[in-house]
Amino acid sequence: MGKNEINDIVSMIPKFLLWKNIWTLYDKEADVLYVEFKKPSSADETEMTDDDIIIRYENGEIIGLTVLNAGKRNYV
């Protein structure tokens, strides 16, 4: 990991501090990134965005994200 990658991660810390815990899992074979803000979680509603991100809700609160084609995205 280079200095630029570390700086990118550090710049995201304020966003991470919004939640007490965050769990992530990347399935390289499927190229899917799972981000959980609550465990255990049981989504009662989901929403698919135009850019292939599935937002999972429980009682109106966002509890997780599923990012499809995560490795193929052009992150800026």
Secondary structure, 3 states (H helix, E strand, C coil): CCHHHHHHHHHCHHHHCCCCCCEEEEECCCCEEEEECCCCCCCCEEEECCCCEEEEEECCEEEEEEEECHHHCCCC
